[in-house]
Each structure stands twice: as structure tokens, then as C-alpha cells.
């Protein structure tokens, strides 16, 4: 009985190879992967994401880690609040960007114009996912798993010189087009990796999320004239 049915199973691989291209599973192109992520991101009113950050400096051989929450609200509001180092935060209220990092510079607040030249990169997701193919060359689309989620990894390189990053890698979720991980490499070789521990679109976000109050005793350093601000 076994010998009688053996030829049937032998033929199955050959039959699969004989299927026309349209019947086989089509792998997404790099452009399709980043376009899915860009469309989902741009359609959302708000994005809230928990993250784990790893910062590697090849020049010194050092590595540092941080955790926190990123909140974005279209079109120009951002909140990055760190739980480690606790108290560090970067707030963009639509007009100004406030950088307060007491773990590194106690009692100092940096004030920058929200859209000034030189502040790009604070909102890494917005920078990468807003019209990405107009500003970046896109390659890759290889399969990878992040936190148990199936993703595709695309590599973005700027089309013009003078950008804050030399290269970015973006892990896009196969199921919902969310961003599961981002890796940014700057001109000095510094590598920043953000792995998303949560990702929520259109979450209710109070207005106070994007309000920055200067801590008592802190000195405000206005850098607007140095970055092409008003």
C-alpha cells in the first residue's frame, strides 16, 4: 500500500514549482513596506509608543540604555519622557522644542524653534515616515522578528547631503504596519536603536502632554538664533 501512494507525494514539490508566478506568494518590495508604514502613521491623529533605547558610540566603545514613552500628535507636537534616566524629557509644543536632561545637565533647559534647521531628528518616526520616498532611497525588505512580531526591515539613506542621519533601518510589522524598531546611524557613527515595547494609534492624549513648565531654578538657554529660528 505504501509503494502504491508514494508517487503522489513525490509529485507535490514539482507541482508547486510549476505554479504560475501569480499563484505564488509575492514578497513585498522595499517601497511597498515603507509606504504601508507611512500611510498608517500619517493617517493617525496621535501615536503613543513605549520604547527601549540603546545608544552605541563606536569611537569610545561605550553603550548606554534608556527607557521611556514617545507621544506624537499631528502635525508638530512631540513628547519624549524618559523613565530611565528618570526626569529627562524633550517636549515640542508646536512652536518651541524644550530639552531638559537633568541626568546630564542639571538646572539647564535648551529652547529651540520647533521647525528650525538643526532640530530634525528629535521626532525620528515623523522624520522617517513623512513622505519617506521623496527624501530617502529605500532598500531591503528582508524578514525579521522583533518581540515575537513578524516584520520587514527596510534601509533608508538620505537623497541629499547635510542630513542628521547617514542611515536608518526601520522594522515594519507585517500585520498592522506599525514600527517595531528603528536604528539610526549619524555622521559620527553613533548608533541609536529604539525598540518599541508598545504602539497605539489615535490614543486620547491630554493637552498637558505637550506643555513644558520650566523647573524652578533652571536656566533657559535660547538656541533659536543658532539653528535658523526666529
C-alpha positions in Angstrom: 0.0 0.0 0.0 2.9 2.4 0.8 4.5 1.9 -2.6 1.2 2.5 -4.4 0.8 6.0 -3.0 4.5 7.1 -2.9 4.5 8.7 -6.4 1.7 11.1 -5.4 3.8 12.7 -2.7 6.9 12.8 -4.9 5.0 14.8 -7.4 3.9 17.5 -5.0 7.1 19.6 -4.9 7.2 19.5 -8.7 3.6 20.7 -8.9 4.4 23.6 -6.6 7.3 24.7 -8.8 5.0 24.5 -11.9 2.6 27.0 -10.5 2.5 30.3 -12.4 4.2 33.3 -10.7 0.8 34.9 -9.9 -0.1 31.9 -7.8 3.0 32.1 -5.6 3.3 34.4 -2.5 4.6 37.7 -3.7 7.3 39.3 -1.5 6.8 43.0 -0.7 9.1 45.5 -2.3 11.0 48.0 -0.1 8.8 50.8 -1.4 5.6 48.8 -0.5 6.9 48.2 3.0 7.8 51.8 3.8 4.6 53.1 2.1 2.5 50.9 4.3 4.2 52.3 7.4 4.0 55.9 6.2 0.3 55.6 5.3 -0.7 54.1 8.7 1.4 56.7 10.5 0.2 59.7 8.5 -3.5 58.7 9.0 -3.2 58.6 12.7 -4.1 61.7 14.8 -1.8 60.6 17.6 0.9 57.9 18.1 1.9 56.6 21.6 4.8 54.2 21.9 6.8 52.8 24.8 10.4 52.3 23.9 13.7 50.9 25.0 16.7 52.8 23.6 20.3 51.6 23.2 23.0 54.2 22.2 26.3 52.8 21.0 29.4 55.0 20.4 31.9 53.1 18.3 34.6 55.8 18.8 34.6 55.2 22.6 33.3 51.7 22.7 30.6 52.8 25.2 26.9 51.8 25.3 24.1 53.3 27.3 20.5 52.3 27.7 17.3 54.2 28.4 13.5 53.7 28.5 10.5 55.9 28.1 7.4 56.9 26.3 7.1 58.8 23.0 3.9 60.6 22.1 3.3 62.3 18.8 0.4 64.5 17.7 -0.1 65.7 14.2 1.2 68.0 12.9 4.0 69.2 15.1 3.8 68.1 18.7 6.1 65.6 20.4 6.7 64.4 23.9 9.6 62.2 24.9 9.6 61.4 28.6 12.2 59.1 30.0 11.6 56.7 32.9 15.3 55.9 32.8 17.0 58.3 33.3 14.0 59.5 35.3 13.1 63.1 34.8 14.7 63.6 31.4 12.3 64.9 28.8 12.0 66.6 25.4 8.8 68.5 24.6 7.7 70.1 21.4 4.6 72.3 21.9 4.2 73.2 18.2 6.2 76.5 18.5 9.2 75.5 20.6 11.2 72.5 21.4 12.2 72.2 25.1 15.1 69.9 26.0 15.5 69.2 29.7 18.1 66.5 30.6 18.9 66.8 34.3 20.8 63.5 34.2 23.4 65.2 32.0 22.9 68.9 32.5 21.2 69.7 35.8 19.3 73.0 36.0 19.5 73.7 32.3 16.8 73.9 29.7 17.5 74.3 26.0 14.9 76.1 23.9 14.8 75.6 20.2 12.3 76.6 17.4 10.1 73.6 16.7 10.9 73.8 13.0 14.3 75.3 13.0 17.2 73.9 11.0 19.2 71.5 13.1 16.4 70.2 15.3 15.4 67.5 12.9 15.8 64.0 14.4 14.1 64.6 17.8 11.0 63.1 16.3 12.7 60.2 14.5 9.5 58.5 13.5 8.0 61.6 12.0 11.2 62.4 10.1 11.4 58.9 8.6 7.7 58.3 7.9 6.6 61.6 6.4 7.0 61.3 2.6 9.9 58.9 3.0 10.5 58.0 -0.6 10.7 61.7 -1.6 13.6 62.2 0.8 15.2 58.7 1.2 16.5 55.9 -1.0 14.8 52.7 0.2 16.2 49.2 0.1 16.0 45.9 1.8 12.6 44.5 2.9 14.1 41.4 4.5 12.1 39.3 7.0 12.9 39.7 10.7 11.2 39.1 14.1 11.0 41.7 16.8 9.4 41.0 20.1 7.7 38.0 18.6 6.2 40.0 15.8 7.0 39.3 12.1 8.4 42.3 10.4 10.2 43.5 7.3 13.4 45.6 7.6 14.0 48.5 5.2 17.1 50.7 5.0 16.7 54.4 4.3 19.6 56.6 3.1 19.1 60.4 2.6 19.0 61.6 -1.0 20.6 64.9 -0.1 23.7 65.8 1.9 23.7 67.5 5.3 21.0 65.3 6.9 21.2 64.5 10.7 21.5 60.7 9.9 23.6 58.7 7.4 21.4 55.7 7.5 18.2 54.4 9.1 16.8 50.9 9.4 13.1 50.5 10.1 11.3 47.3 11.2 7.7 47.4 9.9 5.1 45.0 11.3 3.7 42.6 8.7 0.2 42.6 10.3 -0.5 46.2 11.1 2.3 48.3 9.5 3.3 49.6 12.9 7.0 50.4 13.6 8.6 47.8 15.9 12.1 49.1 15.8 14.3 51.9 14.4 18.0 52.1 14.1 19.6 55.5 13.4 23.3 56.0 12.4 24.6 59.5 12.4 27.6 61.0 10.6 29.9 60.3 13.6 29.0 56.6 13.6 26.8 56.9 16.7 24.1 54.2 16.5 20.7 54.8 18.3 18.3 51.9 18.4 14.7 52.3 19.6 12.7 49.1 20.2 9.0 49.7 20.6 7.5 47.9 23.6 4.0 49.2 22.8 2.4 51.0 19.9 -1.0 52.7 20.0 -2.6 54.8 17.3 -5.2 57.5 18.0 -4.9 57.3 21.7 -6.6 60.0 23.8 -3.8 62.4 24.7 -4.4 65.4 27.1 -3.1 68.8 26.0 -0.8 68.9 29.0 1.3 66.1 27.4 2.9 68.8 25.2 3.1 71.6 27.7 6.5 72.3 29.3 7.0 74.2 32.5 10.5 75.4 33.2 11.6 73.8 36.5 12.2 76.2 39.4 15.8 77.4 39.4 16.5 76.1 35.9 18.3 78.4 33.4 16.8 78.6 29.9 19.4 78.7 27.1 17.8 80.1 23.9 19.4 78.5 20.9 16.9 79.8 18.3 19.4 82.1 16.6 21.9 79.2 16.2 19.5 76.9 14.3 17.9 79.2 11.9 15.0 80.1 14.1 13.0 83.3 14.5 
